[in-house]
Amino acid sequence: MPGPPARDTRSLLLRGAGLVAIAVVSGLLWFLIRHDSAPDEPVAQPPAQNTGQFKFTKVAGPERSEDCAAKSYGKTKDFFQDTPCRSLVRALYTTESGGAKALVSVVVVGMPDSSKAKALKTLTEQDNTGNVTDLVRDKTFAGTGTPSVSGNDAAYAAKVDGTNTTIVLADFYAKHKDKDLIERIADDALRLSADLHS
């Protein structure tokens, strides 16, 4: 009785190598499909209101305008009449810390150049020079117990970033008083300007 036919070892090796090559190519294609991303695409960043010391919640705005003189008062209004801005974005946020709730106005003013942006910051840092009208002062935002963020107890912070001036005013609800805390809130809120740029 004849035995089993002799195996063609060379044929088996070629078939095996072919299958391995197909598997490698398939794996490589799968890897490229799964990991195909353009390196120049910007990576999405988390909103600025959730990346600092305090967590801010937007409650009004952003409201946009190009007429800063109409949206300001005092010597600041005079400044804008002589030096018109390029853009204005206003918004309101709330934040809480240790049971104290604060209302925060964030204003970003686009000026024609950096020297005028610095001049605006210098002006609003002084007492009795007016300011950009916040959304509470012009009655865009209203609610029970809403504090006047432009009142005497409000904290002020400002910064210049290129041709943009950011102005922050903050005050507590329920007539709460904590000068150190409200000033820290105002300083931290300066980063919110990143969410308001056009």
C-alpha positions as CSV (number, residue, x, y, z in Angstrom):
1,M,0.0,0.0,0.0
2,P,1.5,3.3,-1.0
3,G,2.3,5.8,1.8
4,P,1.0,9.4,2.0
5,P,2.2,11.7,-0.8
6,A,5.3,13.6,-0.1
7,R,4.8,17.2,1.0
8,D,6.1,20.0,-1.2
9,T,8.0,21.8,1.5
10,R,9.0,24.7,-0.8
11,S,5.4,25.3,-1.8
12,L,4.3,25.4,1.9
13,L,7.0,27.8,2.8
14,L,6.1,30.1,-0.1
15,R,2.4,30.0,1.0
16,G,3.3,30.7,4.6
17,A,5.6,33.6,3.6
18,G,2.8,35.1,1.4
19,L,0.3,34.9,4.3
20,V,2.8,36.6,6.7
21,A,3.4,39.4,4.1
22,I,-0.3,40.0,3.7
23,A,-0.8,40.1,7.5
24,V,2.1,42.6,7.9
25,V,0.8,44.9,5.1
26,S,-2.8,44.7,6.5
27,G,-1.5,45.6,10.0
28,L,0.5,48.5,8.6
29,L,-2.5,49.9,6.7
30,W,-4.7,49.5,9.8
31,F,-2.1,51.4,11.9
32,L,-1.8,54.2,9.3
33,I,-5.6,54.6,9.1
34,R,-6.0,54.7,12.9
35,H,-3.2,57.2,13.4
36,D,-3.6,59.4,10.4
37,S,-3.7,63.0,11.7
38,A,-2.3,66.2,10.3
39,P,0.5,67.3,12.6
40,D,-0.2,71.0,11.8
41,E,-3.8,70.9,13.0
42,P,-4.2,72.8,16.3
43,V,-5.1,70.7,19.3
44,A,-8.3,71.8,20.9
45,Q,-7.7,73.5,24.3
46,P,-10.1,73.4,27.2
47,P,-12.2,76.6,27.8
48,A,-10.2,79.2,29.8
49,Q,-12.9,79.4,32.4
50,N,-12.1,76.0,33.7
51,T,-8.3,76.1,33.7
52,G,-7.4,78.4,36.6
53,Q,-7.8,78.9,40.3
54,F,-11.6,79.6,40.1
55,K,-14.3,78.0,37.9
56,F,-16.3,80.6,36.0
57,T,-19.7,80.2,34.5
58,K,-20.7,82.6,31.7
59,V,-24.1,84.2,32.5
60,A,-24.3,87.0,29.8
61,G,-22.6,87.8,26.5
62,P,-20.4,87.9,24.7
63,E,-21.8,91.2,23.4
64,R,-19.8,92.7,20.6
65,S,-19.5,96.3,19.4
66,E,-17.2,98.6,17.6
67,D,-18.4,101.8,19.3
68,C,-16.5,102.0,22.6
69,A,-17.4,105.7,23.2
70,A,-21.1,104.7,23.3
71,K,-20.3,101.9,25.7
72,S,-18.2,103.8,28.2
73,Y,-18.5,106.7,30.6
74,G,-16.4,109.5,32.3
75,K,-12.9,110.2,31.0
76,T,-12.8,106.8,29.4
77,K,-15.6,107.9,27.1
78,D,-13.6,111.0,26.2
79,F,-10.5,108.8,25.5
80,F,-12.5,106.7,23.1
81,Q,-13.9,109.8,21.3
82,D,-10.4,110.9,20.6
83,T,-9.0,107.3,20.1
84,P,-11.7,105.0,18.7
85,C,-11.3,101.3,19.4
86,R,-11.4,98.6,16.8
87,S,-13.6,96.1,18.7
88,L,-15.3,95.6,22.0
89,V,-16.4,92.3,23.6
90,R,-18.2,92.2,27.0
91,A,-19.4,89.3,29.1
92,L,-20.4,88.4,32.6
93,Y,-19.4,85.4,34.7
94,T,-20.2,84.0,38.1
95,T,-18.0,82.0,40.4
96,E,-18.2,80.7,44.0
97,S,-15.6,80.2,46.6
98,G,-16.2,79.1,50.2
99,G,-19.9,79.8,49.9
100,A,-19.4,83.3,48.6
101,K,-20.7,84.0,45.1
102,A,-19.2,86.7,42.9
103,L,-20.3,88.4,39.6
104,V,-17.4,89.2,37.2
105,S,-17.4,91.5,34.2
106,V,-14.8,90.8,31.6
107,V,-14.3,93.3,28.8
108,V,-11.8,92.9,25.9
109,V,-11.1,96.1,24.0
110,G,-9.2,95.9,20.7
111,M,-7.2,99.1,20.1
112,P,-5.4,100.3,16.9
113,D,-2.0,99.6,18.4
114,S,-0.3,98.4,21.5
115,S,0.6,101.9,22.8
116,K,-3.1,102.9,22.8
117,A,-4.0,99.6,24.5
118,K,-1.5,100.5,27.2
119,A,-2.8,104.1,27.5
120,L,-6.3,102.7,28.0
121,K,-5.1,100.4,30.8
122,T,-3.2,103.3,32.5
123,L,-6.3,105.5,32.3
124,T,-8.8,102.9,33.8
125,E,-6.3,102.1,36.6
126,Q,-6.8,105.6,38.0
127,D,-9.7,106.6,40.3
128,N,-12.6,108.7,38.9
129,T,-11.8,108.1,35.3
130,G,-14.8,106.1,34.3
131,N,-14.6,102.8,32.5
132,V,-16.2,100.7,29.8
133,T,-19.8,100.2,30.7
134,D,-20.3,96.7,32.0
135,L,-23.5,94.6,31.2
136,V,-24.9,95.3,34.7
137,R,-24.5,99.0,34.5
138,D,-26.2,99.3,31.1
139,K,-29.0,97.0,32.3
140,T,-28.3,94.3,29.7
141,F,-28.1,91.9,32.6
142,A,-30.3,92.1,35.7
143,G,-31.5,89.8,38.5
144,T,-32.4,89.7,42.1
145,G,-29.5,90.8,44.3
146,T,-27.2,91.5,41.3
147,P,-24.2,93.4,42.6
148,S,-22.9,96.5,40.9
149,V,-19.6,95.4,39.6
150,S,-18.6,99.1,39.0
151,G,-19.3,100.1,42.6
152,N,-16.8,101.2,45.3
153,D,-16.4,97.6,46.6
154,A,-15.6,96.1,43.3
155,A,-12.2,94.7,42.5
156,Y,-10.4,95.8,39.4
157,A,-7.8,94.0,37.3
158,A,-6.4,94.7,33.8
159,K,-3.8,93.5,31.3
160,V,-2.6,94.3,27.9
161,D,-1.9,91.6,25.3
162,G,-0.7,93.1,22.1
163,T,-3.3,95.5,20.9
164,N,-6.0,94.1,23.3
165,T,-6.8,95.6,26.7
166,T,-8.7,93.3,29.1
167,I,-10.6,95.0,32.0
168,V,-12.1,92.9,34.8
169,L,-14.5,94.2,37.5
170,A,-15.8,91.8,40.2
171,D,-18.0,92.1,43.3
172,F,-19.8,89.7,45.6
173,Y,-23.5,88.9,45.9
174,A,-25.3,89.4,49.2
175,K,-23.0,92.2,50.2
176,H,-20.3,89.7,51.2
177,K,-17.0,91.3,52.0
178,D,-13.6,89.7,51.5
179,K,-11.2,92.1,49.8
180,D,-8.4,89.5,49.3
181,L,-10.7,86.9,47.8
182,I,-12.5,89.3,45.4
183,E,-9.1,90.6,44.2
184,R,-7.8,87.1,43.5
185,I,-11.0,86.3,41.6
186,A,-10.6,89.5,39.5
187,D,-6.9,88.6,38.8
188,D,-7.8,85.0,37.8
189,A,-10.6,86.2,35.5
190,L,-8.1,88.0,33.3
191,R,-7.5,84.7,31.5
192,L,-11.1,84.6,30.4
193,S,-10.2,87.1,27.7
194,A,-8.9,84.1,25.7
195,D,-12.6,83.0,25.3
196,L,-13.7,86.4,24.1
197,H,-11.3,87.2,21.3
198,S,-13.0,87.4,17.9
